[in-house]
C-alpha cells in the first residue's frame, strides 16, 4: 500500500462528511416508510435483544459526533483559543440541539401535557456536551479508561443489581434498572409508557459511543501515515466488533438499553466503515459517490429536523381528501408493487424530497450550525 500523508487538518475530511451524510439518509429511510404495516425486516429495529441493520444508524451518528469533536476542537486548541469561550459555545450549542429535539417532539400539536423530554436530538446534545468537555480536559488514555469504566459499571448495575419492586436483576422491557431510574428522574412521558429507548440512564453508555468516535478522531489527527491510520482503525474496530459479539453471550446486544455489548459491536462496525471510507476516498481518491453524502452531511441536523417535520405537514395537506403518503402508496400498489416494496419506494422518494433543501443549502454555501 502506498504511503500517503493525511491532508492538512484545516481541510475537511470528505470521507467523514460522506459517512455522516449517508448515515442521516439512512436515518430518514428507516424513520419514514410508506406504511409501518409493510416494512422489510432489516429496516425495522430489533424488538428487544439482537440487532438489525437499522440499529446501527444511531450509534454510527454518535460515533461520528465523537470524531467531529476531535477534528473541530483540536484546531481550536492548536490556535490557542480560550477554553472558557469554547465551554460557553459548547453549552449553548448543546442547549440549542436539545431544544430543537423538544420542538420536534411537540410538533405539530404542541401538547405540553403529553411532552416527551427524551429523544434522538436530546441524546445527541448530551453526548456532544459531555464528549466535548472530556476532550478538552483529557488525553486519549484517560478517555479510553473512562469509557471502559462506564461500560463495566453499566453492565454490573444492569445485570446484577436487583430491580426495586421486582427483587431480582432483570433486562426485560420496563422491568430493568434503567427503566426504574428513568421513571424517577425522567420528566414527561416515556416513549413506551414504562420505558424509553433514549432514557437518562442508558445515555451513559451512549456517551461511550461518542468516546469511541473521539478515540478514532485522535488516531486521525495523529502523526502516522494515512495508510497506518486506516489499518489501525480497521483493526481496532474489528476487535471491538468481535468483543461486542462475545459480550453478547453475557450482556445481550440491545439498542433500547444501549448495552455495553451494543456499544462495542456498533462502534467496531463504525470504525471499520470509516476506515473503508477513508481508504476509498482519501487513498484511492474515488470521490464521485460521496456527493450525495457530503450534501446531506453538510447540514445533517438541519435535514434531520426537516425530515422530522415533513410527515406531519404531508398528513395535514390533502389533495382530494388524500394525503401525499396515501397517494404514493395507493398509486404504487395500484400498478402492481408489493406493499413492502411500495413502502420502501415511498421512503426513497421522501429522502429525495429532503435532498432538495439539502442541495439548495449546499449550493449556496449555507451551513446551519445549531
C-alpha positions as CSV (number, residue, x, y, z in Angstrom):
1,X,0.0,0.0,0.0
2,X,1.3,3.4,-1.0
3,X,2.3,5.6,2.0
4,X,0.3,8.8,2.0
5,X,0.1,11.7,4.5
6,X,-3.3,12.9,5.7
7,X,-4.4,16.2,4.2
8,X,-3.9,19.2,6.5
9,X,-6.4,19.3,9.3
10,X,-7.6,22.7,8.1
11,X,-9.3,20.8,5.2
12,X,-12.5,18.8,5.7
13,X,-12.2,15.0,5.7
14,X,-14.5,14.2,2.8
15,X,-14.8,10.5,3.9
16,X,-16.2,11.6,7.2
17,X,-18.6,14.1,5.6
18,X,-19.9,11.4,3.3
19,X,-20.2,8.9,6.2
20,X,-22.2,11.5,8.2
21,X,-24.5,12.3,5.3
22,X,-25.3,8.7,4.3
23,X,-26.0,8.0,8.0
24,X,-28.5,10.8,8.0
25,X,-30.0,9.5,4.8
26,X,-30.4,6.0,6.4
27,X,-32.0,7.6,9.5
28,X,-34.6,9.2,7.2
29,X,-35.1,5.9,5.3
30,X,-35.8,3.8,8.4
31,X,-37.9,6.5,10.0
32,X,-40.2,7.2,7.1
33,X,-41.6,4.1,5.4
34,X,-44.8,4.5,3.4
35,X,-46.6,2.2,5.9
36,X,-45.4,0.8,9.2
37,X,-47.5,-2.2,8.5
38,X,-45.4,-3.0,5.5
39,X,-41.7,-2.7,6.2
40,X,-38.8,-5.1,5.3
41,X,-37.4,-6.7,8.4
42,X,-33.9,-5.2,8.0
43,X,-35.4,-1.7,8.1
44,X,-37.0,-2.3,11.5
45,X,-35.3,-2.1,14.9
46,X,-34.9,-5.3,16.8
47,X,-37.9,-5.7,19.1
48,X,-35.6,-6.2,22.1
49,X,-32.4,-8.3,22.2
50,X,-30.5,-8.7,18.9
51,X,-29.6,-6.2,16.2
52,X,-30.7,-5.3,12.7
53,X,-29.0,-3.0,10.1
54,X,-31.4,-0.3,11.3
55,X,-29.9,-0.5,14.8
56,X,-26.5,0.6,13.6
57,X,-27.7,4.0,12.3
58,X,-28.0,6.0,15.6
59,X,-24.7,4.7,17.2
60,X,-23.0,5.4,13.9
61,X,-24.1,9.0,14.1
62,X,-22.9,9.3,17.8
63,X,-19.6,7.8,16.7
64,X,-19.3,10.5,14.1
65,X,-20.1,13.1,16.7
66,X,-17.1,11.9,18.7
67,X,-14.8,12.1,15.6
68,X,-16.1,15.5,14.7
69,X,-15.4,16.8,18.3
70,X,-11.8,15.9,18.0
71,X,-11.3,17.3,14.5
72,X,-13.1,20.6,15.4
73,X,-11.6,21.3,18.9
74,X,-8.0,20.1,18.1
75,X,-7.8,23.0,15.7
76,X,-9.1,25.4,18.3
77,X,-6.6,24.1,20.9
78,X,-3.7,24.5,18.5
79,X,-4.9,28.0,17.7
80,X,-4.6,28.8,21.4
81,X,-8.3,29.8,21.8
82,X,-9.6,30.4,25.3
83,X,-11.2,27.2,26.8
84,X,-13.8,29.3,28.7
85,X,-15.1,30.6,25.4
86,X,-15.2,27.1,24.0
87,X,-17.0,25.8,27.0
88,X,-19.6,28.6,26.6
89,X,-20.2,27.8,22.9
90,X,-20.4,24.1,23.6
91,X,-23.1,24.6,26.3
92,X,-25.0,26.9,24.0
93,X,-24.9,24.6,21.1
94,X,-26.0,21.6,23.3
95,X,-28.9,23.6,24.6
96,X,-30.0,24.5,21.1
97,X,-29.9,20.9,19.8
98,X,-31.8,19.8,22.9
99,X,-34.3,22.5,22.4
100,X,-34.9,21.5,18.8
101,X,-35.4,18.0,19.9
102,X,-38.1,19.1,22.3
103,X,-39.6,21.2,19.5
104,X,-39.8,18.1,17.2
105,X,-41.5,16.1,20.0
106,X,-44.1,18.8,20.4
107,X,-44.7,19.5,16.7
108,X,-47.3,20.0,15.3
109,X,-49.8,20.0,18.1
110,X,-47.6,21.4,20.9
111,X,-49.4,19.4,23.6
112,X,-47.2,20.2,26.6
113,X,-49.3,17.9,28.8
114,X,-48.1,14.9,26.7
115,X,-44.5,16.1,26.3
116,X,-41.7,13.5,25.8
117,X,-38.5,15.0,27.1
118,X,-36.2,12.3,25.8
119,X,-35.4,11.9,22.1
120,X,-32.7,11.4,19.5
121,X,-31.6,15.0,19.3
122,X,-31.7,15.3,23.1
123,X,-29.3,12.3,23.4
124,X,-27.1,13.8,20.6
125,X,-26.9,17.1,22.6
126,X,-25.9,15.3,25.8
127,X,-23.3,13.1,24.1
128,X,-21.8,16.2,22.3
129,X,-21.7,18.2,25.5
130,X,-20.0,15.5,27.6
131,X,-17.6,14.4,24.9
132,X,-16.5,17.9,24.1
133,X,-15.8,18.7,27.8
134,X,-13.9,15.4,28.1
135,X,-11.8,16.0,25.1
136,X,-10.8,19.5,26.2
137,X,-9.6,18.1,29.5
138,X,-8.3,14.5,28.8
139,X,-5.8,12.6,26.7
140,X,-6.7,9.5,24.8
141,X,-5.7,7.1,27.6
142,X,-8.0,8.9,30.0
143,X,-10.8,8.8,27.5
144,X,-10.3,5.0,27.0
145,X,-10.3,4.4,30.8
146,X,-13.4,6.5,31.3
147,X,-15.2,4.6,28.5
148,X,-14.2,1.2,29.8
149,X,-15.2,2.0,33.4
150,X,-18.7,3.3,32.3
151,X,-19.3,0.1,30.2
152,X,-18.2,-2.2,33.0
153,X,-20.2,-0.4,35.7
154,X,-23.3,-0.2,33.4
155,X,-23.0,-4.0,32.9
156,X,-22.7,-4.7,36.6
157,X,-25.6,-2.4,37.5
158,X,-27.9,-3.7,34.8
159,X,-27.1,-7.4,35.0
160,X,-26.6,-7.9,38.7
161,X,-28.4,-5.3,40.8
162,X,-31.9,-6.3,41.8
163,X,-34.7,-4.0,40.4
164,X,-36.6,-2.4,43.2
165,X,-40.1,-3.8,43.4
166,X,-39.0,-6.9,41.4
167,X,-36.5,-8.2,43.9
168,X,-34.1,-9.6,41.2
169,X,-32.0,-8.4,38.3
170,X,-33.8,-8.1,35.0
171,X,-33.2,-6.9,31.5
172,X,-36.8,-7.2,30.4
173,X,-38.7,-4.2,28.8
174,X,-39.9,-1.8,31.5
175,X,-38.6,-4.1,34.3
176,X,-34.9,-3.2,34.5
177,X,-32.8,-0.7,36.5
178,X,-32.7,1.8,33.6
179,X,-36.5,1.9,33.3
180,X,-36.7,2.2,37.1
181,X,-34.2,5.1,37.3
182,X,-35.9,6.9,34.3
183,X,-39.3,6.5,36.0
184,X,-37.9,8.5,38.9
185,X,-35.7,11.1,37.1
186,X,-37.0,11.5,33.6
187,X,-39.8,14.1,33.4
188,X,-42.7,13.9,30.9
189,X,-44.0,10.7,29.3
190,X,-41.8,7.9,28.1
191,X,-41.9,6.6,24.6
192,X,-43.2,3.1,25.6
193,X,-45.1,4.1,28.7
194,X,-42.8,2.4,31.2
195,X,-39.5,2.8,29.4
196,X,-37.8,5.0,26.8
197,X,-35.0,3.9,24.4
198,X,-33.4,7.4,24.8
199,X,-33.8,7.5,28.6
200,X,-31.4,9.1,31.0
201,X,-29.5,6.1,32.4
202,X,-28.9,4.4,29.0
203,X,-27.4,7.7,27.9
204,X,-24.2,6.9,29.9
205,X,-23.1,4.1,27.6
206,X,-24.3,6.2,24.6
207,X,-21.7,8.7,25.7
208,X,-19.1,5.9,25.4
209,X,-20.2,5.5,21.8
210,X,-19.1,9.2,21.4
211,X,-15.9,8.4,23.2
212,X,-15.0,5.6,20.8
213,X,-15.5,8.1,18.0
214,X,-13.2,10.5,19.8
215,X,-10.5,7.8,20.0
216,X,-10.9,7.3,16.3
217,X,-10.6,11.1,15.9
218,X,-7.4,11.2,17.9
219,X,-6.0,8.5,15.6
220,X,-6.9,10.5,12.5
221,X,-5.1,13.7,13.7
222,X,-2.1,11.8,14.7
223,X,1.3,11.9,13.0
224,X,1.2,8.4,11.4
225,X,0.8,8.0,7.7
226,X,-2.8,7.7,6.4
227,X,-2.2,4.1,5.5
228,X,-1.3,3.2,9.0
229,X,-4.2,5.1,10.4
230,X,-6.6,3.2,8.3
231,X,-5.1,-0.1,9.2
232,X,-5.1,0.7,12.9
233,X,-8.7,2.0,12.8
234,X,-10.0,-1.1,10.9
235,X,-8.0,-3.5,13.1
236,X,-9.2,-1.9,16.4
237,X,-12.7,-1.7,15.0
238,X,-12.6,-5.4,14.1
239,X,-11.6,-6.5,17.6
240,X,-14.2,-4.2,19.2
241,X,-16.8,-5.8,16.9
242,X,-15.7,-9.2,18.0
243,X,-15.6,-8.2,21.7
244,X,-19.1,-6.9,21.5
245,X,-20.3,-10.1,19.9
246,X,-18.6,-12.1,22.7
247,X,-20.0,-9.9,25.4
248,X,-23.5,-10.5,23.9
249,X,-23.3,-14.0,25.4
250,X,-23.4,-12.4,28.9
251,X,-25.0,-9.0,28.3
252,X,-27.2,-9.1,25.2
253,X,-26.8,-6.7,22.4
254,X,-29.7,-4.3,22.9
255,X,-30.2,-0.9,21.3
256,X,-33.1,0.0,23.6
257,X,-30.9,-0.4,26.7
258,X,-27.8,0.7,24.8
259,X,-26.0,-2.2,26.4
260,X,-22.2,-2.3,26.7
261,X,-22.0,-5.1,24.1
262,X,-24.1,-3.0,21.8
263,X,-21.6,-0.1,22.2
264,X,-18.5,-2.3,21.3
265,X,-20.3,-4.1,18.5
266,X,-21.6,-0.9,16.8
267,X,-18.6,1.2,17.4
268,X,-16.4,-1.5,15.9
269,X,-18.6,-1.6,12.9
270,X,-18.5,2.2,12.7
271,X,-14.7,2.3,12.9
272,X,-14.4,-0.3,10.1
273,X,-16.8,1.6,8.0
274,X,-15.0,4.9,8.4
275,X,-11.6,3.1,7.7
276,X,-13.0,1.7,4.4
277,X,-14.5,5.1,3.5
278,X,-11.1,6.8,4.2
279,X,-9.3,4.2,2.0
280,X,-11.7,4.7,-0.9
281,X,-12.0,8.5,-0.7
282,X,-8.6,9.6,0.7
283,X,-6.3,6.9,-0.6
284,X,-7.8,5.7,-3.9
285,X,-9.3,9.2,-4.5
286,X,-12.6,7.8,-5.6
287,X,-14.9,10.7,-4.6
288,X,-17.8,10.8,-7.0
289,X,-20.0,8.5,-5.0
290,X,-19.7,10.8,-1.9
291,X,-21.5,13.8,-3.3
292,X,-25.0,12.9,-2.0
293,X,-23.5,12.0,1.4
294,X,-21.5,15.3,1.5
295,X,-24.6,17.3,0.7
296,X,-26.7,15.7,3.4
297,X,-23.7,15.8,5.8
298,X,-23.1,19.5,5.4
299,X,-26.3,20.3,7.2
300,X,-27.0,17.0,8.9
301,X,-29.1,18.0,11.9
302,X,-31.0,20.6,9.9
303,X,-32.0,18.0,7.3
304,X,-33.0,15.6,10.2
305,X,-35.2,18.3,11.6
306,X,-36.8,18.9,8.2
307,X,-37.4,15.2,7.8
308,X,-39.0,15.1,11.2
309,X,-41.5,17.9,10.4
310,X,-42.5,16.9,6.8
311,X,-44.6,13.8,7.6
312,X,-46.9,15.9,9.8
313,X,-47.2,18.5,7.1
314,X,-47.8,15.9,4.4
315,X,-50.6,14.4,6.5
316,X,-52.3,17.7,7.0
317,X,-52.1,18.9,3.4
318,X,-54.6,16.7,1.4
319,X,-55.4,16.5,-2.3
320,X,-59.0,15.5,-2.9
321,X,-59.0,14.1,0.6
322,X,-55.9,12.0,0.2
323,X,-52.5,12.7,1.9
324,X,-49.3,12.6,0.0
325,X,-48.4,9.3,1.7
326,X,-51.6,7.6,0.7
327,X,-51.4,8.9,-2.9
328,X,-47.9,7.4,-3.3
329,X,-48.7,4.1,-1.6
330,X,-52.1,3.6,-3.3
331,X,-50.5,4.6,-6.7
332,X,-47.6,2.2,-6.4
333,X,-49.7,-0.7,-5.1
334,X,-52.3,0.0,-7.8
335,X,-49.7,-0.6,-10.5
336,X,-48.6,-3.9,-9.0
337,X,-46.0,-3.0,-6.4
338,X,-45.9,-5.4,-3.5
339,X,-46.8,-3.4,-0.3
340,X,-43.4,-3.6,1.3
341,X,-41.7,-2.5,-1.9
342,X,-44.1,0.4,-2.3
343,X,-43.4,1.3,1.3
344,X,-39.6,1.3,0.6
345,X,-40.1,3.3,-2.6
346,X,-42.0,5.9,-0.6
347,X,-39.1,6.2,1.9
348,X,-36.7,6.7,-1.0
349,X,-38.9,9.4,-2.5
350,X,-39.0,11.0,0.9
351,X,-35.2,11.0,1.0
352,X,-35.1,12.7,-2.4
353,X,-37.6,15.3,-1.2
354,X,-35.3,16.0,1.8
355,X,-32.4,16.2,-0.6
356,X,-33.8,19.3,-2.3
357,X,-33.3,21.7,0.7
358,X,-30.0,20.0,1.4
359,X,-28.8,20.6,-2.1
360,X,-30.0,24.2,-2.1
361,X,-28.2,25.0,1.2
362,X,-25.1,23.2,-0.1
363,X,-25.0,25.1,-3.4
364,X,-25.5,28.4,-1.7
365,X,-22.7,27.6,0.8
366,X,-25.2,27.8,3.7
367,X,-24.2,25.6,6.6
368,X,-26.5,25.8,9.6
369,X,-24.8,25.1,12.8
370,X,-27.0,24.9,15.8
